[in-house]
Amino acid sequence: MKKLNILALCAAVCLSSCDPLGIEPTNKVGEEQFWSNAQLTRTFVNQFYLWSPAGANSAFQAEQWSDNACGNIDRDQNTFRQYSFNNREYDELNSVTGLIGAPWDAGYKNIRQANLAIERIPEVPNMTDSERAQLLAESYAFRGLFYADMERYWGIMPIVTQSMTIFDETMLPQNSREEVFDQILADYDKALEYFKQTTATPALGLINESAVQVLKSRSALAAACAAEASAKGLYDKLSGSAESKTLYKFSKNANHYYQQAYDAAKSVIGKYQLDPDYSNLFNTSSGHQSVEAIWPVMFNEANRSGFNPMNNSHPEGRMYGATTDFSPDWGGGRGGSYPTQDLVDCYYQKDKVTGKWMQWWKTTQAKEMGVAKNADGEWAAESENYLQMYTDRDKRFYATVIYDSSYFDNKKELRYLVRTWIDLSEPTRSEKYSALHTEFRNSEKLAITGRAQSTVTSYYPTKYTVGRFNEDGTVNYTQSALSYFQVRYAEALLNYAEAAYKLGGKENEVRDAVNQIRNRAGLDNFDESVVGHNLWEEYKLQRRIEFAFEVPGFRYFDLLRWGESEGKTTIDELNKSSKGMFIFRKGIESTEVVDNGYLAPKDDPKYFTPHFDIRPITSLSGNVVYYERKFNDAVFYKLPFARTTLDVNGNFVQNPGWENRSYQ
């Protein structure tokens, strides 16, 4: 019989048998002693903080599923799997749990641990009432989070609220989607009830009352959209059993949930502030101390695992300034997620004449460059001053995106210079002429045939990228002490704005919240006549760029829930290839870096005026097109249950549309 080892606690508490609901054997020794110790109980709850949402990893897979990013296609990287997910090609036996780490098995293991904590914490001796309430609040909050993460993928599932053993009946039927959402919201309410019984402020980094209110508003918005989908009969139109479709029906209307979202988010308004410096949140070691931080996740340099975007957020290969004697490179980072032009187009630019903030292609600067639609209907221009399109942008642009001729980590030294232009003027497949940091430097055709370890969009992400190099120019492989956020104040404002808009009659509240987000980014107040769209479209745009490349991967799931609420069977943003910026310049073979990357002077006989155009990303390897996306059927809102899950549990029904349908 096994003894529960304190030093191995975080591993031991997560072990389970092969049961589909993560049920553990009951032959552990030492468990009673364990629950008699207040410090060990605190440690048990601490295990939940090792959790992060599926898809929100160092490669930002969830961003690659959306139109915010493209990943590389190196088969050694998780980013390669974007192809299967974006084209809706799932594993029939295992659905997508192996493909993207979707949280079915892990989800129920975590839920069992939360249930165990909820059952046993009331009995732990030598613990103050406030300490007990704090631990129970955290446990209920995490159980809500675990269910919410699973709902995003499957919609319906069994609700388990006790720590079942192998002697319990575990082959349970699924609860309805409405019941799942109601359970999530009830768990958050229970957490809030216990937080009100605490007398101490939770330590920084622990979940707290305000964080739970924002999480509640997040789930309530999702529930409202699901209720609207039910009212529109979105899932009734799919094939499948009547039972499966019944599980997607709601008895309560959307406003029931929008009101909960509104009330929860409003309770946080004014308790925190937006950080005056957006980049301070992500690119400094003090971001967790920001006035905006509600629930930060902190790391230190010696102990970091899981979310580590520094591994995947920079170019591949040599740096500018390298010589034959000293030739350091970027450390084989294999950029994992490249911002798309679709995202970059969302960041407004300040017109240098009118001072108005608008889409970059509408500005005086763009007119001076001669920006116009090409034959394919995309923006293009020929100009020596093409970099003007990146000047005077929304402050969040510079904290999120690295672009051609900008500097990594904003350090204006040659080794930090990133250039992504292309020279295809030479009639050979050569690396000698294009910039160092574009994937297109080794092909005459603008279609990826290799592993795409450098950008295919012309951009790299810059969030979480501080401190890449040591003073001697060598790569610093030690992860800086950066933070990310499970919850920050901007989400409270934007959730509040969305709920207010949907409830109606609260336009001033919506406009005020949206303007707070805009003003922090250096923009003026929203003016429909300048940008050419209404307040709802502006809200969605601001939400998109505010949370780009953040946990839990907002954009993809926002598009899904908005599509559901409108009853869409096709989501246009997810049904096409993303776009990149293709910048063409004349390069020369570099004697400094031995192979390529330096600009030709204007007196070079082959010099030409720089020009650029925007075009969809195409990547051909045989018959595979890696960067296409498909969302032309409502069946894709939820994942199919794996055949193995359905075979093991005869009480399960397949999600609507997936019964008797190929998984590919």
Helices and strands as residue ranges (DSSP letters): G 6-8, H 9-12, H 31-34, H 38-46, G 47-50, H 61-65, E 69-70, G 78-81, H 82-86, H 97-100, H 104-120, G 121-123, H 129-154, H 177-195, H 209-231, H 242-246, H 254-266, G 278-281, G 287-289, E 293-298, G 309-312, E 338-339, H 341-344, E 349-350, E 357-358, G 360-362, H 364-369, E 372-373, E 379-382, G 386-390, H 395-400, E 401-402, E 406-407, G 408-410, G 414-416, E 417-418, G 439-442, E 460-461, E 483-488, H 489-503, H 507-520, H 528-531, H 535-546, H 554-565, G 572-574, E 579-584, E 587-588, E 598-599, E 611-616, E 620-621, E 624-625, G 634-637, H 643-648
